[in-house]
Amino acid sequence: MSWTSRRAGRSKGDSTTPSEPAVGEQGRAWAFVRGYSRSSGRPSAPTPPWGDSDALLTNLIDLAVPDFSDWCSVDLVGEDRSIRRFAVRERGCQRVHERASDEQCCASSLGLRVPNLAEIVARVAATGDTEAWPLPGEKGLADGVATALRVNGRTFAVVTFAVGDSRPGYGTYEVAAAEQVVANVGYAIEQLLSKRDTREAVRRSQRIASQLHQLIAASINVASLRTENELLARLADSTRGVFDAEIAIVTLEKGALAPLRGVARRNQAPLCERPTDAGAIESFPSSRIGRTSPWSENDWLVAPILERRDSPRGVVAFRRASGSEFGTEDREVLALLAQMAATSLAAAELSRSILNSEARLRVLVDT
């Protein structure tokens, strides 16, 4: 069976529909386009009616089989151009076989109908061109069509429509109808992704605003504290609250009172302890020479408390649930907390030094 390719002639999201033909196979093409329009409200509706891209693709297959095709399959194309089968359906099957394998009846029978389907899908994924076999108008009606579903400028999936020997194939008009419906599904998926990204941006902004508000509150709370023990416990508690963490620590590894460590656990009062105390054996992150910016360590996100530009004197760190990821905002906010800790500890040392000087002066005056 020879294959020839034709370039898709419709742009993404083109919602125009051809005038309704009266009879024949063109009527089948019109019914497919009209069926999609009705199921989606309109192809260019601002709010897609289905909840996610999987539902959109499954709905496309349900619309295609059996009225437009005997088989319909969708192969997803990854950003690395890897291809995996999403779903397939054959006329007569009662449901879509999602994540179908070659052993399933629909996928197996489609493979028999189009033995080199994998090569065709790979070509369409690489070029973005629609392929029909044979080319309509040259060797009669086409037995099948494979067309690229594009999302945000790249091929998101390849959709294949095929018919058996018992029914007429596809003419030029029907190939165009397949391209149009697939393009509109891609446009609907773009809308879903755009809405998802917008919601995520709003949530991220709200989270950052909440963290900054808690940072301001924390700076006010520690401003009146003058001892390292109070500071470390309060800063650890503020860090745990800012990141909604399971546990947070603030350590002091250099200085007259070192080593000290403030620890705040969820649903427990914060405390300050010495790492060498009995019962304080749990392994926590510590500073690293040469590290001046936040880093990940196991399940922890750690930021250095710098005495000078490249001289750490401790760390601020927190841990959420196991396996949680840390975003750019987490690192930036933790760096601010580490700067606050450095300033607060320096102020506490200065305050203690002033008190000691006043005490010595008082003794000298009394003497």
C-alpha positions in Angstrom: 0.0 0.0 0.0 1.6 3.2 -1.1 1.5 6.4 1.1 1.6 10.0 0.0 1.5 13.1 2.1 -0.4 16.4 1.9 0.1 19.5 4.0 -2.7 20.5 6.3 -4.4 23.5 4.8 -6.2 24.8 7.9 -4.8 26.9 10.6 -5.0 26.1 14.3 -8.4 27.0 15.8 -10.0 27.7 12.5 -13.7 27.3 13.3 -15.1 28.0 9.9 -17.3 25.2 8.5 -17.9 24.5 4.8 -21.4 24.8 3.4 -23.5 21.6 4.0 -23.4 19.2 1.1 -26.5 17.5 0.1 -25.7 13.8 -0.1 -22.9 11.3 -0.3 -19.7 11.0 1.6 -19.3 14.7 1.9 -22.4 14.6 4.1 -20.5 12.3 6.5 -17.7 14.9 6.7 -20.3 17.6 7.4 -21.9 15.5 10.1 -18.5 15.0 11.8 -17.8 18.7 11.9 -21.3 19.5 13.0 -21.2 16.8 15.7 -18.1 18.3 17.1 -19.6 21.8 17.0 -22.7 20.6 18.9 -20.8 18.7 21.5 -18.5 21.6 22.3 -21.1 24.4 22.1 -19.0 25.9 19.4 -15.5 24.9 18.3 -14.2 28.3 19.3 -16.1 28.6 22.6 -14.1 30.4 25.3 -14.7 27.7 27.9 -14.2 24.1 26.7 -17.0 21.9 28.1 -14.8 19.0 29.2 -12.5 19.0 32.2 -9.1 18.1 30.9 -7.1 17.2 27.8 -7.7 13.4 28.3 -11.5 14.0 28.2 -11.2 16.1 25.1 -9.2 13.4 23.3 -11.6 10.7 24.4 -14.6 12.7 23.3 -13.0 13.1 19.9 -12.6 9.3 19.5 -16.3 8.9 20.6 -17.4 11.4 18.0 -15.3 9.7 15.2 -16.4 6.1 15.8 -18.5 4.7 14.2 -20.1 7.6 12.2 -16.9 9.0 10.7 -14.4 6.1 10.9 -14.2 2.4 11.8 -11.0 3.0 13.8 -9.7 6.1 15.6 -6.5 6.2 17.6 -4.6 9.0 19.4 -0.8 8.8 19.9 0.7 11.4 22.2 3.9 13.1 21.2 6.3 14.1 24.0 8.5 17.2 24.0 11.4 14.9 23.4 9.4 13.5 20.4 8.7 10.2 22.1 5.4 8.7 21.0 3.0 6.6 23.1 -0.5 5.3 22.5 -3.1 7.2 24.4 -6.3 5.5 23.3 -7.9 3.6 20.4 -11.4 2.5 19.5 -12.8 0.2 16.8 -16.3 0.2 15.4 -18.3 -2.3 17.4 -16.4 -1.8 20.6 -18.5 -0.3 23.4 -15.8 1.9 24.9 -12.5 3.6 24.2 -9.4 1.5 25.2 -7.2 4.0 27.0 -3.5 3.4 27.2 -4.2 0.6 24.7 -1.5 -2.0 24.0 -1.0 -4.0 20.8 -2.7 -7.1 22.5 -6.0 -5.3 22.8 -8.5 -6.1 20.1 -8.9 -2.5 18.7 -5.2 -1.8 18.5 -4.5 -5.3 17.1 -7.1 -5.0 14.3 -6.0 -1.4 13.5 -2.4 -2.8 13.2 -3.6 -5.4 10.7 -5.5 -2.7 8.7 -2.5 -0.4 8.6 0.7 -2.5 9.2 3.1 0.5 9.0 1.0 2.8 11.2 3.9 3.4 13.6 6.0 4.8 10.7 3.2 7.0 9.5 2.6 8.4 13.0 6.3 9.1 13.4 6.4 11.0 10.1 3.3 13.1 10.9 4.7 13.9 14.4 8.0 15.0 12.9 6.6 17.1 10.0 3.2 18.2 11.2 1.8 17.2 7.7 -1.4 15.3 7.3 -1.0 11.9 5.5 -3.8 10.1 3.6 -3.5 6.8 1.8 -3.9 6.8 -1.1 -4.1 10.5 -1.9 -7.8 11.4 -2.4 -8.6 12.3 -6.0 -5.6 10.3 -7.5 -6.3 6.7 -6.5 -9.8 6.8 -5.4 -11.0 7.4 -1.8 -8.5 7.2 1.0 -8.7 4.3 3.5 -7.3 6.4 6.3 -6.0 9.8 7.5 -3.4 10.7 10.1 -3.2 14.3 11.1 -1.3 16.3 13.7 -3.0 17.8 16.7 -1.0 20.9 17.5 -0.9 22.7 20.8 1.0 25.9 21.4 3.0 25.5 18.2 4.1 21.9 18.6 2.6 18.5 17.7 0.8 17.4 20.9 -0.7 14.2 19.4 -1.3 12.4 16.1 -4.9 11.3 15.4 -5.6 8.5 13.0 -8.9 7.7 11.3 -9.3 4.6 9.2 -12.2 2.7 7.5 -12.5 -0.9 6.5 -13.3 -2.5 3.1 -17.0 -2.6 3.8 -17.5 1.2 3.7 -16.4 4.1 1.4 -13.2 5.8 2.2 -12.3 9.5 2.6 -12.5 12.1 -0.1 -10.6 15.4 -0.1 -13.6 17.1 1.7 -13.5 14.6 4.5 -9.7 14.9 4.9 -10.2 18.6 5.4 -13.0 17.9 7.9 -10.7 15.6 9.9 -8.0 18.3 10.0 -10.6 21.0 11.0 -12.0 19.0 14.0 -8.5 17.9 15.2 -7.3 21.5 14.9 -10.2 22.7 17.0 -9.6 20.1 19.7 -6.0 21.3 19.8 -7.3 24.9 20.3 -9.6 23.7 23.1 -6.6 22.0 24.8 -4.6 25.3 24.5 -7.5 27.0 26.3 -7.4 24.5 29.1 -3.6 24.8 29.5 -3.8 28.5 29.5 -6.5 28.5 32.2 -4.5 26.1 34.2 -1.3 28.2 33.9 -3.3 31.3 34.9 -4.8 29.6 38.0 -1.3 28.4 39.0 0.1 31.9 38.6 -2.7 33.3 40.8 -2.0 30.6 43.4 1.7 31.3 43.3 1.2 35.1 43.7 -1.1 34.5 46.7 1.4 32.1 48.3 4.2 34.6 47.8 2.1 37.4 49.2 1.3 35.3 52.3 4.9 34.4 52.8 6.0 38.0 52.6 3.3 39.0 55.1 4.6 36.3 57.5 8.2 37.5 56.9 7.2 41.0 57.9 5.5 39.6 61.0 8.5 37.5 61.9 10.9 40.5 61.6 8.7 42.4 64.0 8.5 39.5 66.4 12.3 39.0 66.6 13.1 42.7 66.8 12.6 42.8 70.5 14.5 39.5 71.3 18.0 39.8 72.7 19.1 36.3 73.4 20.3 33.7 70.9 18.1 31.0 72.5 14.9 33.0 72.0 15.9 34.1 68.5 16.7 30.6 67.3 13.4 29.2 68.6 11.3 32.0 67.2 13.1 32.1 63.8 12.6 28.3 63.5 8.9 28.7 64.3 8.5 31.5 61.8 10.3 29.4 59.1 8.0 26.5 59.7 5.0 28.7 59.4 6.1 30.6 56.3 6.6 27.3 54.3 3.9 25.2 56.1 6.6 22.7 56.8 6.7 19.6 58.9 9.9 20.8 60.6 12.2 23.8 60.5 15.6 24.5 62.1 17.9 27.5 62.6 21.4 26.7 63.7 24.2 28.7 65.3 27.6 27.1 64.6 30.0 29.9 65.5 30.0 32.3 68.4 30.4 32.4 72.1 27.2 30.3 72.7 27.6 27.9 69.8 26.6 25.3 69.0 22.8 26.0 69.3 19.9 24.9 67.3 16.3 26.2 67.2 13.8 23.5 66.2 10.1 23.9 65.3 7.9 20.9 64.6 4.3 20.9 63.5 1.9 20.9 66.4 4.7 21.3 68.9 6.1 24.3 70.8 9.5 25.5 69.3 12.6 25.0 71.4 16.3 25.7 71.4 18.7 22.9 72.1 22.3 22.0 72.0 23.1 19.4 69.3 25.3 17.6 71.8 22.4 17.3 74.3 21.1 13.8 75.0 18.0 13.1 72.9 19.2 15.6 70.2 20.8 12.9 68.0 18.5 13.4 64.9 20.6 14.3 61.9 20.0 17.9 60.6 21.7 19.9 57.8 24.7 22.0 58.6 26.6 24.8 56.8 29.0 24.1 54.0 32.1 26.1 53.2 31.7 28.0 49.9 27.9 27.7 49.7 26.3 31.1 49.8 22.9 30.3 48.2 20.1 27.9 49.1 20.6 24.2 48.2 18.6 21.0 48.5 19.8 18.2 50.8 17.7 15.1 50.9 14.2 16.3 51.7 15.5 19.6 53.1 15.9 23.1 51.6 18.8 24.8 53.3 20.1 28.4 53.2 23.3 29.6 54.9 23.4 32.2 57.6 26.4 34.3 56.5 28.6 36.1 58.9 30.4 37.8 56.0 30.0 37.3 52.3 31.4 33.8 52.2 31.6 32.8 55.8 28.6 30.8 57.1 27.8 30.7 60.8 24.8 28.4 60.6 21.8 27.5 58.4 18.0 28.0 58.1 16.3 24.9 56.8 12.9 23.3 56.5 11.4 20.0 55.4 7.9 19.4 54.0 6.4 16.0 53.3 8.9 13.5 51.9 9.6 14.0 48.2 8.2 17.5 47.9 9.8 19.8 45.4 11.2 23.3 46.1 10.3 26.1 43.7 12.3 29.3 42.9 10.0 31.3 45.3 10.9 28.9 48.1 14.6 29.5 47.6 14.2 33.2 47.4 12.1 33.5 50.6 14.4 31.2 52.5 17.3 33.3 51.5 15.5 36.3 53.0 14.9 34.4 56.2 18.6 33.5 56.4 19.5 37.2 56.0 17.0 38.1 58.7 18.6 35.5 61.0 22.1 36.8 60.3 21.0 40.4 61.2 19.1 39.3 64.3 22.0 37.2 65.6 24.4 40.0 65.0 22.1 42.4 66.8 21.9 39.9 69.7 25.7 39.7 70.0 26.0 43.4 69.8 23.4 43.9 72.6 25.1 41.3 74.8 28.5 43.0 74.2 27.0 46.4 75.2 25.5 44.9 78.3 28.8 43.2 79.2 30.7 46.5 78.7 28.2 48.4 80.8 28.5 45.8 83.6 32.3 46.0 83.5 32.1 49.8 83.5 29.7 49.7 86.5 32.1 47.5 88.4 35.0 49.8 87.6 33.0 52.9 88.7 32.0 51.1 91.9 35.6 50.1 92.6 
